[in-house]
């Protein structure tokens, strides 16, 4: 794809990765992604903002063929999907300097072996002039690494936000046009990458929300020409209380656990509680992460394998613990044969969650009528807990 004009002397460069389906060998990419870089031409200096994943280096270098000089390369974030092509850019423009945070410098030296003398380290709020355009660097740690920053171009009202406000979507649309699709992709992105750092992100939102932003230009996904759309979404995901939702990640081996899940879903439905149910045998783990953003309660369903939880359930519990959603309650349901340590195992794995644990329900073999009644009681208890907490 060719370089594209955003406004006078400001350009999108980068690559659309239509076919990529997995990020970091971990995160599903059902809609592909893009790696966005931006070129800002002042009347005295020229800055390239970020680069692209090394797999797409040829596209970026082709877009730069007509660019004779780059004075600065702004490195918002050291992860290679943004920084990986910087060494090639420096080979092409040997006089260019890399602008980054102090921690960014350390990481880029280790990850990409960029020489120390190539760096300009900037403090929070520091400004560099390109002549008729000025770049203000705002430190935004933990969106989503400790070294991250964003760049504010005041003259044009553009916030270059890197991973902040990003979305994994492969599209040739320069600006957000399908807001429903982008909302879902951005929420998935937030859930998988940003959710563990909600408290810090809330502070970072406060640092940028009062700027007179006309465009938010992230490093993944389309540009927001309605900045309030994504700012409002982030404030909801970060700050709003959980909703009247129960997320049930589960797996079943011989049907007993699925019977308990079905009964619990019915009990919750009868009491007006929304359920998000995920069979871990074949679920999209990104969808599960998205559901956790708003969930008030998490109920983990598992059979017993060698006295412990099923490995897929262990992974889901590990994921929930790492993502640290704002859920208020949790419980466990499941089945076993000769014995089980499921409750002890899973309880120890979710120590990061600030939840009240509602007494679990486990059945030996196929559930009996008494087990189903215990499940009904669990559903009733969850609904009551939500109501008492003002979660409606």
C-alpha positions as a Markdown table, in Angstrom:
| # | Residue | x | y | z |
|---|---|---|---|---|
| 1 | Unk | 0.0 | 0.0 | 0.0 |
| 2 | Unk | 1.2 | 3.5 | -0.8 |
| 3 | Unk | 1.9 | 6.3 | 1.6 |
| 4 | Unk | -1.4 | 8.1 | 2.4 |
| 5 | Unk | -2.1 | 11.7 | 3.3 |
| 6 | Unk | -3.7 | 12.5 | 6.6 |
| 7 | Unk | -3.3 | 16.3 | 6.3 |
| 8 | Unk | -0.8 | 18.6 | 4.9 |
| 9 | Unk | 2.7 | 17.2 | 5.6 |
| 10 | Unk | 1.4 | 14.4 | 7.7 |
| 11 | Unk | 1.2 | 10.9 | 6.3 |
| 12 | Unk | 0.3 | 7.3 | 7.2 |
| 13 | Unk | 2.9 | 4.7 | 6.3 |
| 14 | Unk | 2.9 | 1.1 | 7.3 |
| 15 | Unk | 1.4 | -2.3 | 6.3 |
| 16 | Unk | -1.8 | -4.1 | 6.5 |
| 17 | Unk | -1.3 | -7.7 | 7.6 |
| 18 | Unk | -4.5 | -9.4 | 6.2 |
| 19 | Unk | -3.4 | -12.9 | 6.9 |
| 20 | Unk | -1.9 | -12.9 | 10.3 |
| 21 | Unk | -4.0 | -15.0 | 12.8 |
| 22 | Unk | -1.9 | -15.2 | 15.9 |
| 23 | Unk | 0.0 | -12.5 | 17.8 |
| 24 | Unk | 2.9 | -13.2 | 20.1 |
| 25 | Unk | 2.2 | -16.9 | 19.5 |
| 26 | Unk | -0.7 | -16.3 | 21.9 |
| 27 | Unk | -3.4 | -13.8 | 20.9 |
| 28 | Unk | -5.9 | -14.7 | 18.2 |
| 29 | Unk | -6.2 | -12.3 | 15.3 |
| 30 | Unk | -9.5 | -13.2 | 13.7 |
| 31 | Unk | -9.5 | -10.0 | 11.6 |
| 32 | Unk | -5.7 | -9.6 | 11.0 |
| 33 | Unk | -4.0 | -6.4 | 12.0 |
| 34 | Unk | -2.1 | -3.4 | 10.7 |
| 35 | Unk | 1.2 | -1.9 | 11.7 |
| 36 | Unk | 0.9 | 1.9 | 11.5 |
| 37 | Unk | 3.8 | 4.3 | 11.2 |
| 38 | Unk | 3.4 | 8.1 | 10.5 |
| 39 | Unk | 5.6 | 10.7 | 8.8 |
| 40 | Unk | 5.5 | 14.3 | 10.1 |
| 41 | Unk | 7.2 | 16.9 | 7.9 |
| 42 | Unk | 8.1 | 20.2 | 9.6 |
| 43 | Unk | 9.6 | 23.0 | 7.7 |
| 44 | Unk | 12.9 | 22.3 | 9.4 |
| 45 | Unk | 12.9 | 18.7 | 10.5 |
| 46 | Unk | 11.2 | 15.4 | 9.6 |
| 47 | Unk | 10.1 | 12.7 | 12.0 |
| 48 | Unk | 9.0 | 9.1 | 11.5 |
| 49 | Unk | 6.7 | 7.9 | 14.2 |
| 50 | Unk | 7.2 | 4.2 | 14.9 |
| 51 | Unk | 8.0 | 1.6 | 12.3 |
| 52 | Unk | 6.4 | -1.8 | 11.4 |
| 53 | Unk | 6.8 | -5.4 | 12.2 |
| 54 | Unk | 10.0 | -6.8 | 10.6 |
| 55 | Unk | 7.9 | -9.1 | 8.4 |
| 56 | Unk | 6.5 | -6.0 | 6.7 |
| 57 | Unk | 9.8 | -4.1 | 6.4 |
| 58 | Unk | 9.8 | -4.1 | 2.6 |
| 59 | Unk | 6.5 | -2.2 | 2.5 |
| 60 | Unk | 7.7 | 0.6 | 4.8 |
| 61 | Unk | 11.0 | 1.0 | 3.0 |
| 62 | Unk | 9.2 | 1.2 | -0.3 |
| 63 | Unk | 7.0 | 4.0 | 1.1 |
| 64 | Unk | 10.1 | 5.8 | 2.2 |
| 65 | Unk | 11.8 | 5.7 | -1.2 |
| 66 | Unk | 10.9 | 9.3 | -2.0 |
| 67 | Unk | 11.8 | 10.6 | 1.5 |
| 68 | Unk | 15.3 | 11.9 | 1.3 |
| 69 | Unk | 15.8 | 12.8 | 5.0 |
| 70 | Unk | 14.5 | 11.6 | 8.3 |
| 71 | Unk | 15.9 | 13.5 | 11.3 |
| 72 | Unk | 14.0 | 11.7 | 14.1 |
| 73 | Unk | 12.5 | 8.2 | 14.6 |
| 74 | Unk | 10.0 | 8.3 | 17.5 |
| 75 | Unk | 9.9 | 5.0 | 19.3 |
| 76 | Unk | 6.8 | 4.9 | 21.5 |
| 77 | Unk | 7.2 | 1.3 | 22.5 |
| 78 | Unk | 10.0 | -1.2 | 22.2 |
| 79 | Unk | 8.0 | -4.3 | 21.2 |
| 80 | Unk | 9.1 | -5.4 | 17.8 |
| 81 | Unk | 5.8 | -5.0 | 15.9 |
| 82 | Unk | 6.4 | -1.3 | 16.4 |
| 83 | Unk | 10.2 | -1.0 | 16.6 |
| 84 | Unk | 11.4 | -4.0 | 14.7 |
| 85 | Unk | 12.2 | -2.1 | 11.5 |
| 86 | Unk | 14.0 | 0.8 | 13.2 |
| 87 | Unk | 17.5 | -0.7 | 12.6 |
| 88 | Unk | 16.7 | -0.8 | 8.8 |
| 89 | Unk | 15.4 | 2.8 | 8.9 |
| 90 | Unk | 18.6 | 3.9 | 10.6 |
| 91 | Unk | 20.7 | 2.1 | 8.0 |
| 92 | Unk | 18.8 | 4.2 | 5.3 |
| 93 | Unk | 19.0 | 7.4 | 7.3 |
| 94 | Unk | 22.3 | 7.2 | 9.3 |
| 95 | Unk | 22.0 | 10.7 | 10.7 |
| 96 | Unk | 18.6 | 10.0 | 12.3 |
| 97 | Unk | 18.2 | 9.9 | 16.0 |
| 98 | Unk | 15.8 | 7.7 | 18.0 |
| 99 | Unk | 13.5 | 9.5 | 20.4 |
| 100 | Unk | 12.3 | 7.4 | 23.3 |
| 101 | Unk | 11.8 | 7.3 | 27.1 |
| 102 | Unk | 14.7 | 6.3 | 29.4 |
| 103 | Unk | 13.3 | 2.8 | 29.8 |
| 104 | Unk | 12.6 | 2.7 | 26.1 |
| 105 | Unk | 16.3 | 3.3 | 25.4 |
| 106 | Unk | 17.3 | 0.4 | 27.6 |
| 107 | Unk | 14.9 | -2.0 | 26.0 |
| 108 | Unk | 15.7 | -1.0 | 22.4 |
| 109 | Unk | 19.4 | -1.4 | 23.1 |
| 110 | Unk | 18.8 | -4.9 | 24.4 |
| 111 | Unk | 16.1 | -6.0 | 21.9 |
| 112 | Unk | 17.5 | -4.5 | 18.7 |
| 113 | Unk | 21.1 | -3.7 | 19.6 |
| 114 | Unk | 20.7 | -0.1 | 18.6 |
| 115 | Unk | 23.9 | 1.8 | 19.7 |
| 116 | Unk | 23.5 | 4.1 | 22.6 |
| 117 | Unk | 24.7 | 7.2 | 20.7 |
| 118 | Unk | 21.7 | 6.9 | 18.4 |
| 119 | Unk | 19.2 | 7.9 | 21.1 |
| 120 | Unk | 17.6 | 11.1 | 22.3 |
| 121 | Unk | 15.9 | 10.4 | 25.7 |
| 122 | Unk | 12.9 | 12.6 | 26.4 |
| 123 | Unk | 11.1 | 13.3 | 29.7 |
| 124 | Unk | 7.4 | 13.4 | 30.3 |
| 125 | Unk | 6.0 | 16.5 | 28.6 |
| 126 | Unk | 9.3 | 17.3 | 26.8 |
| 127 | Unk | 8.9 | 19.0 | 23.4 |
| 128 | Unk | 11.0 | 18.7 | 20.2 |
| 129 | Unk | 10.4 | 21.2 | 17.4 |
| 130 | Unk | 10.3 | 20.3 | 13.7 |
| 131 | Unk | 10.0 | 24.0 | 12.8 |
| 132 | Unk | 6.4 | 24.8 | 12.2 |
| 133 | Unk | 5.3 | 21.6 | 14.0 |
| 134 | Unk | 6.1 | 20.5 | 17.6 |
| 135 | Unk | 6.0 | 17.1 | 19.1 |
| 136 | Unk | 5.2 | 16.8 | 22.8 |
| 137 | Unk | 6.0 | 13.4 | 24.4 |
| 138 | Unk | 3.7 | 12.2 | 27.1 |
| 139 | Unk | 4.8 | 9.2 | 29.1 |
| 140 | Unk | 2.0 | 6.6 | 29.4 |
| 141 | Unk | 3.6 | 3.7 | 31.3 |
| 142 | Unk | 1.9 | 0.3 | 31.2 |
| 143 | Unk | 0.0 | 0.8 | 28.0 |
| 144 | Unk | 1.1 | -1.8 | 27.9 |
| 145 | Unk | 4.9 | -2.0 | 28.7 |
| 146 | Unk | 6.6 | 0.2 | 31.3 |
| 147 | Unk | 8.5 | 2.3 | 28.7 |
| 148 | Unk | 5.6 | 3.5 | 26.6 |
| 149 | Unk | 4.7 | 7.0 | 25.6 |
| 150 | Unk | 2.5 | 8.8 | 23.1 |
| 151 | Unk | 3.1 | 11.9 | 20.9 |
| 152 | Unk | 0.9 | 15.0 | 20.8 |
| 153 | Unk | 1.1 | 17.1 | 17.6 |
| 154 | Unk | -0.6 | 20.3 | 18.8 |
| 155 | Unk | -0.7 | 22.2 | 15.5 |
| 156 | Unk | -2.8 | 19.5 | 13.9 |
| 157 | Unk | -4.6 | 18.2 | 16.9 |
| 158 | Unk | -3.2 | 14.6 | 16.4 |
| 159 | Unk | -2.5 | 12.2 | 19.2 |
| 160 | Unk | -0.2 | 9.4 | 18.0 |
| 161 | Unk | -1.1 | 6.8 | 20.6 |
| 162 | Unk | 0.8 | 3.6 | 19.7 |
| 163 | Unk | -0.9 | 0.6 | 21.4 |
| 164 | Unk | -3.1 | 3.0 | 23.5 |
| 165 | Unk | -6.6 | 2.9 | 21.9 |
| 166 | Unk | -5.5 | 0.4 | 19.2 |
| 167 | Unk | -7.4 | -2.4 | 17.5 |
| 168 | Unk | -6.3 | -5.5 | 15.6 |
| 169 | Unk | -8.1 | -5.0 | 12.3 |
| 170 | Unk | -6.8 | -5.4 | 8.7 |
| 171 | Unk | -8.5 | -2.7 | 6.7 |
| 172 | Unk | -7.7 | -0.3 | 3.9 |
| 173 | Unk | -9.9 | 2.3 | 5.5 |
| 174 | Unk | -7.7 | 5.1 | 6.8 |
| 175 | Unk | -10.4 | 6.3 | 9.3 |
| 176 | Unk | -12.9 | 4.4 | 11.5 |
| 177 | Unk | -16.1 | 4.0 | 9.6 |
| 178 | Unk | -17.7 | 0.8 | 10.9 |
| 179 | Unk | -17.9 | 1.7 | 14.6 |
| 180 | Unk | -19.5 | -1.5 | 15.6 |
| 181 | Unk | -16.8 | -3.6 | 14.2 |
| 182 | Unk | -14.1 | -1.3 | 15.6 |
| 183 | Unk | -15.7 | -1.2 | 19.0 |
| 184 | Unk | -15.6 | -5.0 | 19.3 |
| 185 | Unk | -12.0 | -5.2 | 18.0 |
| 186 | Unk | -10.8 | -2.4 | 20.3 |
| 187 | Unk | -12.5 | -4.1 | 23.3 |
| 188 | Unk | -10.8 | -7.4 | 22.4 |
| 189 | Unk | -7.5 | -5.5 | 22.2 |
| 190 | Unk | -8.1 | -3.8 | 25.6 |
| 191 | Unk | -9.1 | -7.1 | 27.2 |
| 192 | Unk | -6.2 | -9.1 | 26.0 |
| 193 | Unk | -3.5 | -6.4 | 26.4 |
| 194 | Unk | -4.6 | -3.5 | 28.6 |
| 195 | Unk | -7.0 | -4.8 | 31.2 |
| 196 | Unk | -4.3 | -5.8 | 33.8 |
| 197 | Unk | -3.2 | -2.2 | 34.0 |
| 198 | Unk | -6.6 | -0.5 | 34.5 |
| 199 | Unk | -5.6 | 1.7 | 37.4 |
| 200 | Unk | -2.6 | 3.1 | 35.6 |
| 201 | Unk | -4.5 | 3.4 | 32.3 |
| 202 | Unk | -7.1 | 5.5 | 34.1 |
| 203 | Unk | -4.3 | 8.0 | 35.0 |
| 204 | Unk | -3.0 | 7.9 | 31.5 |
| 205 | Unk | -6.4 | 8.7 | 30.0 |
| 206 | Unk | -6.6 | 11.7 | 32.3 |
| 207 | Unk | -3.2 | 12.9 | 30.9 |
| 208 | Unk | -4.6 | 13.1 | 27.3 |
| 209 | Unk | -8.4 | 13.5 | 27.5 |
| 210 | Unk | -8.3 | 17.3 | 28.0 |
| 211 | Unk | -6.1 | 17.9 | 24.9 |
| 212 | Unk | -7.9 | 19.4 | 21.9 |
| 213 | Unk | -7.7 | 16.1 | 20.0 |
| 214 | Unk | -9.0 | 16.0 | 16.4 |
| 215 | Unk | -7.5 | 12.6 | 15.5 |
| 216 | Unk | -6.2 | 9.7 | 17.4 |
| 217 | Unk | -3.7 | 7.8 | 15.3 |
| 218 | Unk | -2.9 | 4.4 | 16.9 |
| 219 | Unk | -0.3 | 1.9 | 15.7 |
| 220 | Unk | -2.9 | -0.8 | 15.1 |
| 221 | Unk | -6.2 | -0.3 | 13.3 |
| 222 | Unk | -7.8 | 2.7 | 11.7 |
| 223 | Unk | -7.5 | 6.4 | 12.8 |
| 224 | Unk | -10.2 | 7.8 | 15.0 |
| 225 | Unk | -11.6 | 11.0 | 13.5 |
| 226 | Unk | -14.2 | 11.0 | 16.4 |
| 227 | Unk | -11.9 | 10.7 | 19.4 |
| 228 | Unk | -14.7 | 10.7 | 21.9 |
| 229 | Unk | -15.8 | 7.3 | 20.5 |
| 230 | Unk | -12.7 | 5.5 | 21.8 |
| 231 | Unk | -12.1 | 7.7 | 24.8 |
| 232 | Unk | -15.6 | 7.1 | 26.1 |
| 233 | Unk | -15.2 | 3.3 | 25.5 |
| 234 | Unk | -11.9 | 3.2 | 27.4 |
| 235 | Unk | -13.3 | 5.1 | 30.3 |
| 236 | Unk | -16.2 | 2.6 | 30.5 |
| 237 | Unk | -14.0 | -0.4 | 30.3 |
| 238 | Unk | -11.5 | 1.0 | 32.9 |
| 239 | Unk | -13.7 | 2.8 | 35.4 |
| 240 | Unk | -17.3 | 1.7 | 35.2 |
| 241 | Unk | -18.5 | -0.9 | 37.8 |
| 242 | Unk | -19.1 | -4.5 | 36.5 |
| 243 | Unk | -22.4 | -5.4 | 34.9 |
| 244 | Unk | -25.0 | -7.9 | 35.7 |
| 245 | Unk | -23.1 | -10.6 | 33.9 |
| 246 | Unk | -21.8 | -14.1 | 34.8 |
| 247 | Unk | -19.0 | -15.5 | 32.7 |
| 248 | Unk | -18.8 | -19.3 | 32.7 |
| 249 | Unk | -15.6 | -20.8 | 31.2 |
| 250 | Unk | -15.9 | -24.6 | 31.4 |
| 251 | Unk | -15.1 | -27.9 | 29.8 |
| 252 | Unk | -16.8 | -31.3 | 30.1 |
| 253 | Unk | -15.4 | -34.8 | 29.5 |
| 254 | Unk | -18.3 | -37.2 | 30.0 |
| 255 | Unk | -21.2 | -34.7 | 30.4 |
| 256 | Unk | -21.5 | -34.2 | 34.1 |
| 257 | Unk | -20.0 | -30.7 | 34.2 |
| 258 | Unk | -22.1 | -29.6 | 31.2 |
| 259 | Unk | -25.3 | -30.7 | 33.0 |
| 260 | Unk | -24.3 | -28.4 | 35.9 |
| 261 | Unk | -23.5 | -25.5 | 33.6 |
| 262 | Unk | -26.9 | -25.9 | 31.8 |
| 263 | Unk | -28.7 | -25.9 | 35.1 |
| 264 | Unk | -26.8 | -22.8 | 36.4 |
| 265 | Unk | -27.5 | -20.9 | 33.2 |
| 266 | Unk | -31.2 | -21.6 | 33.6 |
| 267 | Unk | -31.2 | -20.6 | 37.2 |
| 268 | Unk | -29.4 | -17.3 | 36.4 |
| 269 | Unk | -31.6 | -16.6 | 33.4 |
| 270 | Unk | -34.8 | -17.0 | 35.5 |
| 271 | Unk | -33.4 | -14.3 | 37.8 |
| 272 | Unk | -32.5 | -11.9 | 35.0 |
| 273 | Unk | -28.8 | -12.4 | 35.1 |
| 274 | Unk | -27.0 | -12.3 | 31.7 |
| 275 | Unk | -24.7 | -15.3 | 31.1 |
| 276 | Unk | -21.6 | -15.5 | 28.8 |
| 277 | Unk | -20.8 | -19.3 | 28.4 |
| 278 | Unk | -17.5 | -20.5 | 26.9 |
| 279 | Unk | -16.8 | -24.2 | 26.2 |
| 280 | Unk | -13.0 | -24.2 | 26.5 |
| 281 | Unk | -12.7 | -27.2 | 24.2 |
| 282 | Unk | -13.0 | -24.9 | 21.2 |
| 283 | Unk | -13.6 | -21.3 | 22.4 |
| 284 | Unk | -11.9 | -18.2 | 21.1 |
| 285 | Unk | -9.9 | -17.1 | 24.1 |
| 286 | Unk | -10.1 | -13.5 | 23.0 |
| 287 | Unk | -13.9 | -13.6 | 23.3 |
| 288 | Unk | -13.5 | -14.9 | 26.8 |
| 289 | Unk | -11.2 | -12.1 | 27.6 |
| 290 | Unk | -13.7 | -9.6 | 26.2 |
| 291 | Unk | -16.5 | -11.0 | 28.4 |
| 292 | Unk | -14.3 | -10.7 | 31.5 |
| 293 | Unk | -14.1 | -6.9 | 31.0 |
| 294 | Unk | -17.7 | -6.4 | 32.2 |
| 295 | Unk | -18.4 | -9.5 | 34.3 |
| 296 | Unk | -19.5 | -9.2 | 37.9 |
| 297 | Unk | -19.1 | -13.0 | 38.5 |
| 298 | Unk | -16.9 | -15.7 | 37.1 |
| 299 | Unk | -17.9 | -19.3 | 37.6 |
| 300 | Unk | -15.3 | -21.9 | 36.5 |
| 301 | Unk | -16.6 | -25.3 | 35.4 |
| 302 | Unk | -14.4 | -28.3 | 35.3 |
| 303 | Unk | -14.2 | -32.1 | 35.5 |
| 304 | Unk | -11.4 | -33.6 | 37.5 |
| 305 | Unk | -8.3 | -34.9 | 35.8 |
| 306 | Unk | -5.7 | -36.7 | 38.0 |
| 307 | Unk | -7.2 | -35.0 | 41.1 |
| 308 | Unk | -7.0 | -31.5 | 39.5 |
| 309 | Unk | -8.8 | -29.3 | 37.1 |
| 310 | Unk | -8.8 | -30.0 | 33.4 |
| 311 | Unk | -5.7 | -28.4 | 31.7 |
| 312 | Unk | -7.9 | -26.1 | 29.5 |
| 313 | Unk | -9.6 | -24.8 | 32.7 |
| 314 | Unk | -6.2 | -24.3 | 34.4 |
| 315 | Unk | -5.2 | -22.2 | 31.4 |
| 316 | Unk | -8.4 | -20.2 | 31.6 |
| 317 | Unk | -7.9 | -19.6 | 35.4 |
| 318 | Unk | -4.4 | -18.5 | 34.7 |
| 319 | Unk | -5.6 | -16.1 | 32.0 |
| 320 | Unk | -8.3 | -14.6 | 34.3 |
| 321 | Unk | -5.7 | -14.2 | 37.1 |
| 322 | Unk | -3.3 | -12.5 | 34.8 |
| 323 | Unk | -5.9 | -10.1 | 33.2 |
| 324 | Unk | -7.3 | -9.1 | 36.6 |
| 325 | Unk | -10.8 | -8.2 | 35.6 |
| 326 | Unk | -13.0 | -6.1 | 37.9 |
| 327 | Unk | -15.3 | -9.0 | 38.8 |
| 328 | Unk | -16.6 | -9.0 | 42.4 |
| 329 | Unk | -17.5 | -12.7 | 42.9 |
| 330 | Unk | -16.3 | -16.1 | 41.8 |
| 331 | Unk | -17.2 | -19.8 | 42.2 |
| 332 | Unk | -16.4 | -23.2 | 40.9 |
| 333 | Unk | -18.7 | -26.0 | 39.7 |
| 334 | Unk | -17.7 | -29.4 | 38.4 |
| 335 | Unk | -17.5 | -33.2 | 38.8 |
| 336 | Unk | -15.1 | -35.9 | 40.0 |
| 337 | Unk | -14.8 | -39.6 | 40.3 |
| 338 | Unk | -12.7 | -41.1 | 43.1 |
| 339 | Unk | -11.5 | -37.7 | 44.5 |
| 340 | Unk | -10.6 | -34.2 | 43.7 |
| 341 | Unk | -8.5 | -31.2 | 44.7 |
| 342 | Unk | -10.0 | -28.9 | 42.1 |
| 343 | Unk | -11.2 | -26.3 | 44.6 |
| 344 | Unk | -7.8 | -25.9 | 46.3 |
| 345 | Unk | -6.0 | -25.8 | 43.0 |
| 346 | Unk | -8.2 | -23.2 | 41.3 |
| 347 | Unk | -8.6 | -21.1 | 44.4 |
| 348 | Unk | -4.8 | -20.8 | 44.6 |
| 349 | Unk | -4.6 | -19.8 | 40.9 |
| 350 | Unk | -6.9 | -16.7 | 41.1 |
| 351 | Unk | -5.2 | -14.8 | 43.9 |
| 352 | Unk | -5.0 | -11.6 | 41.8 |
| 353 | Unk | -8.8 | -11.4 | 41.6 |
| 354 | Unk | -10.3 | -9.3 | 44.4 |
| 355 | Unk | -13.4 | -11.4 | 44.6 |
| 356 | Unk | -15.7 | -12.9 | 47.2 |
| 357 | Unk | -15.7 | -16.7 | 46.6 |
| 358 | Unk | -19.2 | -18.2 | 46.7 |
| 359 | Unk | -19.3 | -21.8 | 48.0 |
| 360 | Unk | -18.6 | -24.2 | 45.0 |
| 361 | Unk | -20.7 | -27.0 | 43.9 |
| 362 | Unk | -19.0 | -30.3 | 43.0 |
| 363 | Unk | -20.8 | -33.6 | 42.2 |
| 364 | Unk | -19.4 | -37.1 | 42.3 |
| 365 | Unk | -20.2 | -38.8 | 39.0 |
| 366 | Unk | -23.5 | -37.7 | 37.4 |
| 367 | Unk | -25.3 | -34.9 | 39.2 |
| 368 | Unk | -28.1 | -35.9 | 41.5 |
| 369 | Unk | -31.3 | -34.0 | 42.2 |
| 370 | Unk | -29.6 | -32.7 | 45.3 |
| 371 | Unk | -26.7 | -31.4 | 43.2 |
| 372 | Unk | -29.1 | -29.6 | 40.9 |
| 373 | Unk | -30.7 | -28.0 | 43.9 |
| 374 | Unk | -27.3 | -26.8 | 45.1 |
| 375 | Unk | -26.8 | -25.3 | 41.6 |
| 376 | Unk | -30.2 | -23.6 | 41.9 |
| 377 | Unk | -29.0 | -22.2 | 45.2 |
| 378 | Unk | -25.8 | -21.0 | 43.7 |
| 379 | Unk | -27.7 | -19.2 | 40.9 |
| 380 | Unk | -30.0 | -17.6 | 43.5 |
| 381 | Unk | -27.0 | -16.5 | 45.7 |
| 382 | Unk | -25.2 | -15.0 | 42.7 |
| 383 | Unk | -28.3 | -13.0 | 41.7 |
| 384 | Unk | -28.7 | -11.8 | 45.3 |
| 385 | Unk | -25.0 | -10.8 | 45.6 |
| 386 | Unk | -25.4 | -8.7 | 42.4 |
| 387 | Unk | -28.5 | -7.0 | 43.7 |
| 388 | Unk | -26.9 | -6.3 | 47.1 |
| 389 | Unk | -23.9 | -4.8 | 45.4 |
| 390 | Unk | -26.0 | -2.6 | 43.2 |
| 391 | Unk | -25.1 | -4.5 | 40.1 |
| 392 | Unk | -28.3 | -4.5 | 38.0 |
